[in-house]
């Protein structure tokens, strides 16, 4: 079973202006040919939309380093102590995998604090240059004492699409320290070392959201070109 109750589902809707509107919701119940979800929240406004029965969506679901996509339709609202929405679901065999277990990296600057597990260098705070579920490329401060093969612990602050921050603490290892030819600044490549794959999930979800954001901007640019 790929889908799990309580996990997040992202719903994408194409509006009349050919813009993608994204909503977030939680899976409340999984049935043979339907899903029950809590009321979706639009990511930009933080509000629940008024949806018409029959509205179609592309659903995005992330689990265990994999991303799945499937089509779904809003059927009706179901009242109760906790009101939910009934969505069509054609079964897991209709879910298309769009990202496999390799870890997608995105170029982005997020705050990261780096500590040595062996007291080999003084802790420092910096930014990533890119990040993915497997590791990150970080900017090094001047006269940094960090070295290759150093074992580290990092704290990462991830700005999520829901306008909240996800804080992640992971152990890692320094793979390479080098000078960037374009900026002459020092860089370090680090690999994350995790106990379980679940530890990587916030970073994987963050990277996926960044990809969706880039895709949305590209579609909006294309739409303006042809309008």
C-alpha positions in Angstrom: 0.0 0.0 0.0 1.6 3.3 -1.2 -1.0 5.6 0.2 -1.2 6.1 4.0 -3.8 7.7 6.2 -2.5 10.9 7.7 0.0 11.7 5.0 -0.1 14.9 2.9 -1.6 15.0 -0.6 -0.9 17.9 -2.9 -3.7 18.8 -5.3 -3.0 20.8 -8.5 -5.8 22.5 -10.4 -5.5 24.4 -13.7 -7.6 27.6 -13.5 -9.2 29.6 -16.4 -6.0 31.7 -16.8 -4.0 28.4 -17.3 -2.3 28.9 -13.9 -1.7 26.0 -11.5 -3.4 26.4 -8.2 -1.9 24.2 -5.5 -3.7 22.9 -2.4 -2.5 20.7 0.5 -4.6 18.3 2.4 -4.3 15.1 4.6 -5.6 11.7 3.6 -8.4 10.8 6.1 -9.5 7.4 4.8 -8.6 5.1 1.9 -11.4 3.1 0.2 -11.4 0.7 -2.7 -12.3 3.4 -5.3 -12.3 6.6 -3.3 -10.3 8.7 -0.9 -11.5 10.8 2.0 -9.5 14.0 2.6 -9.7 16.9 5.0 -10.6 20.2 3.5 -7.7 21.3 1.3 -5.9 24.6 2.0 -4.6 26.8 -0.9 -0.9 27.3 -0.5 -0.9 31.0 -1.5 -3.8 32.2 0.6 -4.0 29.6 3.4 -7.8 29.4 2.9 -10.1 26.5 2.0 -11.5 27.0 -1.5 -15.2 26.6 -2.6 -15.1 23.7 -5.0 -17.7 22.5 -7.4 -18.6 18.8 -7.6 -16.7 17.3 -10.5 -13.6 19.5 -10.3 -10.6 17.6 -11.6 -7.1 17.6 -10.0 -3.7 16.1 -10.5 -2.7 14.6 -7.1 0.9 14.5 -6.0 2.0 12.1 -3.3 5.5 11.7 -1.8 6.5 8.5 0.1 9.7 6.7 0.8 11.8 8.8 -1.6 9.3 8.3 -4.4 6.9 10.7 -5.9 3.6 9.5 -7.5 1.0 11.4 -9.6 -2.6 10.4 -10.3 -5.8 12.0 -11.5 -8.7 12.5 -9.1 -12.0 14.3 -9.1 -13.9 16.0 -6.3 -17.1 14.0 -5.8 -18.9 15.6 -2.8 -18.6 16.8 0.7 -19.4 14.5 3.6 -20.7 16.1 6.7 -20.0 14.8 10.2 -18.2 15.6 13.4 -15.1 16.1 11.2 -16.3 17.1 7.7 -14.3 15.5 4.8 -14.3 15.5 1.0 -14.8 12.5 -1.1 -12.4 12.2 -4.0 -12.4 9.6 -6.9 -9.5 7.1 -6.8 -8.9 4.5 -9.6 -6.5 2.5 -7.5 -2.8 2.4 -6.9 -2.1 0.8 -10.2 -3.1 4.1 -11.8 -0.5 6.0 -9.8 2.4 7.1 -12.0 5.8 7.2 -10.5 7.6 10.5 -11.5 10.6 10.3 -9.3 12.6 7.2 -8.3 14.9 6.5 -5.4 17.7 8.7 -6.6 17.7 12.0 -4.7 16.9 15.0 -6.8 19.0 18.1 -5.9 17.9 21.7 -6.3 20.0 24.8 -6.4 18.9 26.9 -3.5 20.2 28.8 -0.5 18.9 27.5 2.9 20.3 28.1 6.3 22.5 25.3 7.7 24.5 25.0 10.9 27.5 22.6 10.9 29.0 21.0 14.0 31.9 18.5 14.3 31.1 15.2 15.9 34.8 14.8 16.9 35.5 18.5 17.9 37.7 18.8 14.7 36.5 22.4 14.0 34.5 25.2 15.6 30.8 25.2 14.7 29.6 27.6 12.1 26.5 28.7 10.3 26.3 29.1 6.6 24.1 28.6 3.4 23.7 25.7 1.1 24.4 26.1 -2.6 22.3 23.1 -3.5 20.6 20.4 -1.5 19.0 17.0 -2.0 18.0 14.0 0.0 21.5 12.6 -0.2 23.5 15.6 0.7 24.3 19.2 0.1 26.9 21.6 -1.3 27.7 24.3 1.3 29.5 27.6 1.3 32.5 27.7 3.7 33.5 30.8 5.8 37.0 32.1 5.5 39.7 30.2 7.3 37.3 27.3 7.9 38.9 24.3 9.7 36.6 21.7 8.2 38.3 18.9 6.3 37.5 15.9 4.1 36.3 12.8 5.9 35.1 14.9 8.9 32.0 13.5 10.6 29.5 16.2 11.2 26.0 17.0 12.5 23.9 19.6 10.7 20.8 21.6 11.5 18.9 22.7 8.4 16.0 25.3 8.2 13.7 24.5 5.3 11.2 27.2 4.2 8.2 25.0 3.0 5.5 26.0 0.5 3.0 26.2 3.3 4.8 29.3 4.7 6.2 27.3 7.6 9.7 26.2 8.4 10.8 22.5 8.8 13.8 22.0 11.0 16.0 19.0 10.3 18.9 17.6 12.2 21.1 15.0 10.4 24.5 13.4 10.7 26.8 13.6 7.8 30.3 13.2 6.3 32.4 15.7 4.5 33.2 14.3 1.0 35.2 17.1 -0.6 36.5 20.5 0.2 37.4 22.7 -2.8 37.7 26.2 -4.2 34.9 27.4 -6.5 36.5 28.5 -9.8 33.9 31.1 -10.5 33.8 32.9 -7.1 37.1 31.7 -5.5 35.1 30.9 -2.4 35.6 27.7 -0.5 32.9 25.0 -0.8 32.3 21.6 0.8 30.3 18.7 -0.4 28.6 16.7 2.4 26.7 13.4 2.4 23.9 12.8 4.8 24.1 9.7 7.0 20.7 8.7 8.3 19.3 5.9 10.5 16.1 5.6 8.4 15.0 6.9 5.1 12.2 8.8 6.9 14.9 11.2 8.2 15.4 12.5 4.7 11.7 13.0 3.9 11.5 16.7 4.9 14.4 17.5 2.5 13.0 15.4 -0.3 9.6 17.1 0.1 11.3 20.5 0.1 13.2 19.7 -3.1 10.0 18.4 -4.7 8.1 21.6 -3.8 11.0 23.7 -5.3 10.6 21.7 -8.5 6.9 22.3 -8.6 7.5 26.0 -8.0 9.9 26.2 -10.9 7.5 24.3 -13.1 4.7 26.7 -12.2 6.8 29.7 -13.0 7.7 28.2 -16.4 4.1 27.5 -17.2 3.1 31.1 -16.2 5.8 32.5 -18.5 4.7 30.3 -21.4 1.1 31.4 -20.7 2.1 35.1 -20.8 3.9 34.6 -24.1 0.8 33.2 -25.8 -1.7 35.6 -24.3 
